Amino acid sequence: MVKGSIDSIESMGLVDGPGVRTVVFLTGCRLRCKFCHNPEMWIKRADNITPEELVEKLKRFKPYYEASNNGGVTFSGGEPLLQPTFLIEVCKLLKAANIHIALDTSGVGTGNYDELLKYIDLVILDIKHVIPSLYRDITGEEMTYFNQFVTSLNESNKPCYIRQVIVPGINDNMVYLNQLHAFLKGIKHIEKVEFLPYHKLGSEKYIALGIKNPYIAVPAMDIDKCQELYNSFMKI
């Protein structure tokens, strides 16, 4: 029997894709991003739910999805791509119920993404950095795996949103924004680019887990400056 490991389910979400959404957080992630605010989801936990059980929970909110603009379900984490068999089975059931599916991903999974992407309506792709050496410094992984996912995403012709966390002293400058703009030319069907200001809300999680917080001395990103950078980016 196929089962998966989820951390939690957030109902009535409004920021993880279009319309009203239910966000499912799956456990496990290969990256160790220095600005991560969900370190409790790095390690995959024991499987705790079947595709059928999860979909029955998600279908309860279908009236809200239908009443909003393309509302539906968003899979996040952690990294959903690390549970491909489970996720594919869930997506098949959601498609049978005519529910919109978004995938919020860092693009670093186990490979062979073509089958999963058949069932995905929207990809929300998290950009960590666009320079390989700095990507490795921030995430602890090579950029090769991310690039493999981008190739599959382009071949799928699925629409995508781009998300970029803006961190003070790391990428809050026009040099990086120009590099990001050039990099994104290699990704097809981008419908939206979002800048997310780095925040400190996950700091207590590091303390509770006994994990060193590499950005403990980095201040939260000023929201107004983040918006100014976004406005500048959109003019490039």
Secondary structure, 3 states (H helix, E strand, C coil): CCCECEEEEEEEECCCCCCCEEEEEECCCCCCCCCCCCHHHCCCCCCCECHHHHHHHHHCCHHHHHHCCCCEEEEEECCHHHCHHHHHHHHHHHHHCCCEEEEEECCCCCCCCHHHHCCCCEEEEEECCCCHHHHHHHHCCCCHHHHHHHHHHHHHCCCEEEEEEECCCCCCCHHHHHHHHHHHCCCCCEEEEEEEECCCCCHHHHHHHCCCCCCCCCCCCCHHHHHHHHHHHHCC
